């Protein structure tokens, strides 16, 4: 799917409560909700091993989660909304932000990746798109945002503060050019981080008040769990913990429940991600 000129379209058919909420909860800090879940990835790990046997050498849980999220957006587009100028918009594409290190050391530089996925992408296509960007960044190529961040780092702090304030002002009224919101890691559908690569449990990552990302996902290391069966036997399974920080203004509790039921089903049984969705749903007008 090509990126359209505008980041999204305003949704006018919302109920009055949804329309008023951004004026009561003015920032993502005001509107933050937290959600945690534990997912059985026993079958998921079998699926990952199968993908590696097919030649996708770096295929991991990260790709399953992202593919499941892309598929969930295709079926539940209300999770892909964002707030701008205290109004709610439907995003025109699926943009995911993640940060990677070239080396797993404290002083190794970080690189921000922003990746756009088509809504009908299969797990293999998600892998191909993201892995290509990761390899490009790790081979020494700087991302567009790296260059901007390096430039901003040389600006005197007073001017930088004024500049960021000006960007916030322009963003509020939707006056930022699309080429800037495409570049910005603070504008997008979701941000994701793997705490498992650090051998840690997931955290509740904050949302940024700058930009418009409404969902931040963190997941940790997998771990074994002994499950007691009704016949008295014990079965060992693998689980992983996921934690989400959410902007509650983009949809209601029922909408989030739909999203997380769908996401969990797909992560625990990823086989449907090898096929394209039968249809892609559009958000309300």
C-alpha positions, -999 to 999 in steps of 0.1 A, spaced: 0 0 0 15 34 -9 16 62 16 -10 88 10 -3 125 13 -23 130 45 -15 111 77 -52 104 83 -88 116 79 -109 131 106 -137 108 120 -169 127 124 -193 99 132 -182 93 168 -205 93 198 -205 126 218 -185 111 247 -156 101 223 -157 136 207 -155 153 241 -129 131 257 -98 148 240 -109 181 256 -112 166 291 -80 145 288 -58 169 269 -26 148 267 -17 112 263 -4 114 299 -39 123 310 -55 95 290 -30 66 297 -44 31 304 -23 0 310 -30 -36 299 -10 -67 306 -14 -103 294 4 -136 295 3 -156 263 9 -193 257 35 -194 229 41 -232 228 26 -234 193 41 -201 184 76 -214 190 69 -244 167 57 -219 141 89 -198 145 111 -230 141 91 -237 109 98 -203 95 135 -207 102 135 -240 84 120 -222 54 151 -199 53 139 -170 74 170 -172 96 163 -143 120 125 -150 124 115 -145 160 86 -136 183 90 -100 173 79 -107 138 49 -128 150 37 -100 172 41 -74 145 23 -96 119 -5 -103 144 -8 -65 151 -9 -57 114 -36 -83 108 -55 -70 139 -55 -34 125 -68 -48 92 -98 -63 110 -102 -37 138 -92 -4 123 -103 16 154 -69 7 171 -52 27 143 -67 61 152 -48 90 166 -55 124 183 -45 157 167 -57 191 178 -82 174 202 -99 156 173 -98 119 164 -84 107 131 -83 74 113 -47 67 101 -42 60 64 -14 34 69 2 11 95 34 27 108 54 10 135 84 25 154 111 5 171 146 12 184 176 -11 177 212 -12 188 241 -22 165 257 -39 194 243 -51 228 265 -27 249 257 2 271 275 28 249 265 14 215 244 39 195 207 35 191 189 37 157 152 45 154 134 26 127 100 35 114 85 9 92 53 10 71 34 -23 66 6 -30 41 -26 -41 59 -28 -74 40 8 -84 48 16 -120 57 40 -129 84 67 -136 58 62 -102 42 64 -85 76 97 -103 82 110 -93 48 101 -56 52 114 -52 87 144 -74 84 155 -55 54 153 -22 74 172 -37 103 200 -51 82 203 -18 64 206 1 97 231 -24 112 253 -24 81 262 12 89 235 31 70 219 59 91 182 63 91 167 96 80 158 103 117 194 98 128 205 127 106 177 149 119 185 140 155 222 147 150 214 182 135 190 190 164 217 179 189 239 208 178 212 235 182 214 256 214 189 245 239 168 277 240 164 276 202 157 239 203 130 244 229 114 271 207 117 249 177 100 219 193 73 242 206 67 254 171 65 219 158 39 211 185 19 241 174 20 232 138 11 196 146 -19 206 166 -35 222 136 -23 195 112 1 219 94 32 196 96 41 184 61 35 147 56 72 142 48 79 152 84 53 130 100 66 101 79 101 108 92 91 113 129 93 83 152 67 101 174 40 98 148 27 63 140 4 35 148 24 17 175 58 16 191 72 -18 202 102 -29 223 116 -63 231 128 -65 267 135 -102 260 166 -93 241 178 -77 274 167 -108 294 142 -87 313 105 -87 320 85 -61 300 78 -26 313 49 -2 308 66 22 285 54 58 285 36 74 256 49 105 241 29 137 244 48 150 213 35 133 181 5 110 182 15 73 188 -14 59 208 -1 24 216 33 12 231 39 -26 234 67 -42 254 73 -79 256 98 -99 277 117 -132 277 97 -164 273 96 -188 303 84 -223 310 52 -230 331 40 -263 344 3 -266 338 -17 -290 360 -42 -310 339 -76 -323 350 -63 -359 351 -36 -349 375 -8 -348 349 15 -319 342 22 -303 309 51 -279 304 43 -249 282 61 -217 272 46 -183 280 56 -146 274 43 -115 291 32 -85 270 24 -50 284 7 -22 266 4 15 273 -27 29 256 -43 62 248 -78 55 259 -93 83 238 -90 66 205 -116 39 213 -137 25 241 -132 -5 264 -152 -28 241 -131 -17 212 -98 -25 230 -112 -58 242 -119 -68 206 -84 -59 196 -67 -78 224 -88 -109 219 -78 -109 182 -42 -102 189 -39 -130 215 -55 -155 192 -31 -147 164 0 -147 185 -9 -180 201 -19 -196 168 -1 -177 140 -9 -201 111 -36 -177 97 -8 -151 93 5 -171 63 -26 -162 43 -39 -128 33 -70 -116 51 -103 -122 33 -111 -85 36 -97 -53 51 -121 -32 71 -122 5 70 -128 28 100 -161 47 104 -166 80 86 
